[in-house]
Amino acid sequence: TSCCMHDIADLESRGLPGVGIASSEFLQAAAMQARSLGFDPAMVFVAHPIQDRSDDELRALADAALPAIVARLVAAQAAV
């Protein structure tokens, strides 16, 4: 999640909205990283694990997460 946080911070510094997407395993790590960077990034967490999922399962996971991703992206855009 560290790279993700730095990427979102970089995007926001350029006036571009960003949303991080990670599995739920990284929820606590993302919160700690955000605190250390001093900002509250838009994040969406999906069910863990990811690596053992079939293509169809990954598509379903992405489809289920899409509304939250779009909502956070729109909110991030409004905040930038």
Residue frames relative to the residue before (quaternion, step in Angstrom):
aa qw qx qy qz dx dy dz
T 1.0000 0.0000 0.0000 0.0000 0.00 0.00 0.00
S 0.5163 0.6666 -0.4139 0.3433 3.57 1.19 -0.42
C 0.6763 0.4765 -0.2943 0.4785 3.58 0.85 -0.94
C 0.6161 0.5567 -0.3336 0.4464 3.55 1.01 -0.83
M 0.6710 0.5000 -0.2961 0.4605 3.59 0.90 -0.93
H 0.6596 0.4964 -0.3074 0.4733 3.56 0.94 -0.86
D 0.6323 0.5282 -0.3294 0.4612 3.59 1.04 -0.75
I 0.6620 0.4901 -0.3120 0.4735 3.59 0.91 -0.87
A 0.6403 0.5184 -0.3274 0.4628 3.59 0.94 -0.84
D 0.6473 0.5119 -0.3154 0.4685 3.59 0.98 -0.82
L 0.6467 0.5131 -0.3231 0.4628 3.59 0.90 -0.88
E 0.6849 0.4902 -0.2930 0.4525 3.57 0.83 -0.98
S 0.6291 0.5300 -0.3440 0.4528 3.60 1.06 -0.68
R 0.6847 0.4480 -0.2682 0.5085 3.59 1.24 -0.43
G 0.5523 -0.6303 0.3800 0.3916 3.57 1.31 0.06
L 0.5696 0.5712 -0.3882 0.4456 3.58 1.23 0.41
P 0.4237 -0.7033 0.4955 0.2835 3.61 -0.86 0.83
G 0.0549 -0.7912 0.6082 0.0322 3.55 -1.16 0.59
V 0.1057 -0.7635 0.6343 0.0592 3.54 -1.20 0.61
G 0.2679 -0.7551 0.5781 0.1543 3.55 -0.85 0.98
I 0.1211 -0.7690 0.6249 0.0588 3.53 -1.10 0.74
A 0.1330 0.7809 -0.5949 0.1363 3.55 -0.76 1.08
S 0.5494 -0.5836 0.4605 0.3815 3.54 -1.24 0.26
S 0.6759 -0.5373 0.3400 0.3726 3.54 -1.21 0.59
E 0.5206 0.6392 -0.4068 0.3935 3.59 1.20 -0.37
F 0.7445 0.4181 -0.2068 0.4777 3.58 1.12 -0.66
L 0.3047 0.7843 -0.4920 0.2236 3.60 1.25 0.26
Q 0.7114 0.4447 -0.2648 0.4754 3.59 0.75 -1.01
A 0.6419 0.5176 -0.3258 0.4625 3.60 0.95 -0.81
A 0.6399 0.5206 -0.3243 0.4631 3.59 1.00 -0.79
A 0.6495 0.5147 -0.3188 0.4599 3.58 0.95 -0.85
M 0.6655 0.4949 -0.3044 0.4684 3.60 0.93 -0.86
Q 0.6530 0.5094 -0.3105 0.4665 3.59 0.98 -0.84
A 0.6409 0.5210 -0.3254 0.4604 3.57 0.96 -0.84
R 0.6438 0.5128 -0.3216 0.4680 3.59 0.95 -0.84
S 0.6809 0.4907 -0.3064 0.4492 3.58 0.89 -0.88
L 0.6923 0.4423 -0.2737 0.5002 3.60 1.14 -0.56
G 0.4276 -0.7475 0.4233 0.2815 3.56 1.29 -0.20
F 0.6963 0.3962 -0.3254 0.5024 3.57 0.97 0.75
D 0.3940 -0.7095 0.5463 0.2072 3.53 -1.32 0.40
P 0.1370 -0.8374 0.5245 0.0700 3.59 0.11 1.24
A 0.5031 -0.5903 0.5262 0.3487 3.53 -1.24 0.43
M 0.0328 0.8085 -0.5826 0.0767 3.57 -0.71 1.09
V 0.0996 -0.7336 0.6670 0.0836 3.52 -1.28 0.56
F 0.1532 -0.7913 0.5888 0.0608 3.55 -0.86 1.01
V 0.1801 -0.7747 0.6016 0.0739 3.55 -0.94 0.97
A 0.6851 -0.4986 0.3417 0.4066 3.55 -1.26 0.38
H 0.2921 -0.7358 0.5931 0.1469 3.52 -1.14 0.82
P 0.6250 -0.1649 -0.7626 -0.0243 1.73 -2.07 1.35
I 0.4224 -0.6941 0.5279 0.2473 3.52 -1.33 0.25
Q 0.6637 0.5892 -0.3188 0.3327 3.56 0.81 -1.02
D 0.7268 0.4345 -0.2590 0.4646 3.63 1.05 -0.57
R 0.5042 0.6766 -0.4119 0.3440 3.58 1.25 0.05
S 0.4955 -0.6276 0.5095 0.3179 3.54 -1.20 0.59
D 0.6797 -0.4628 0.3601 0.4407 3.58 -1.26 0.21
D 0.6608 0.5060 -0.3142 0.4568 3.59 0.92 -0.85
E 0.6450 0.5086 -0.3213 0.4712 3.59 1.01 -0.77
L 0.6473 0.5118 -0.3187 0.4663 3.59 1.00 -0.77
R 0.6310 0.5196 -0.3324 0.4705 3.58 1.01 -0.77
A 0.6538 0.5080 -0.3099 0.4674 3.59 0.94 -0.87
L 0.6355 0.5225 -0.3211 0.4690 3.58 1.00 -0.81
A 0.6685 0.4914 -0.2887 0.4778 3.57 0.95 -0.90
D 0.6427 0.5206 -0.3216 0.4609 3.58 0.94 -0.85
A 0.6702 0.4981 -0.2997 0.4614 3.58 0.96 -0.85
A 0.6992 0.4727 -0.2639 0.4669 3.59 1.06 -0.74
L 0.5113 0.7056 -0.4018 0.2816 3.60 1.13 -0.58
P 0.6609 0.4954 -0.3521 0.4403 3.68 0.77 -0.77
A 0.6608 0.4911 -0.3114 0.4746 3.60 0.97 -0.79
I 0.6264 0.5349 -0.3347 0.4576 3.59 1.02 -0.76
V 0.6745 0.4839 -0.2926 0.4746 3.58 0.88 -0.96
A 0.6440 0.5236 -0.3270 0.4519 3.60 0.93 -0.85
R 0.6911 0.4603 -0.2865 0.4780 3.60 0.88 -0.87
L 0.6162 0.5331 -0.3455 0.4656 3.59 1.08 -0.64
V 0.6502 0.5016 -0.3115 0.4781 3.59 0.95 -0.84
A 0.6634 0.4902 -0.3052 0.4759 3.59 0.95 -0.88
A 0.6384 0.5176 -0.3267 0.4668 3.60 1.01 -0.78
Q 0.6302 0.5306 -0.3303 0.4607 3.59 1.01 -0.77
A 0.6595 0.5108 -0.3075 0.4578 3.56 0.98 -0.83
A 0.6870 0.4894 -0.2734 0.4624 3.56 1.12 -0.69
V 0.6243 0.5660 -0.3428 0.4152 3.60 1.17 -0.51
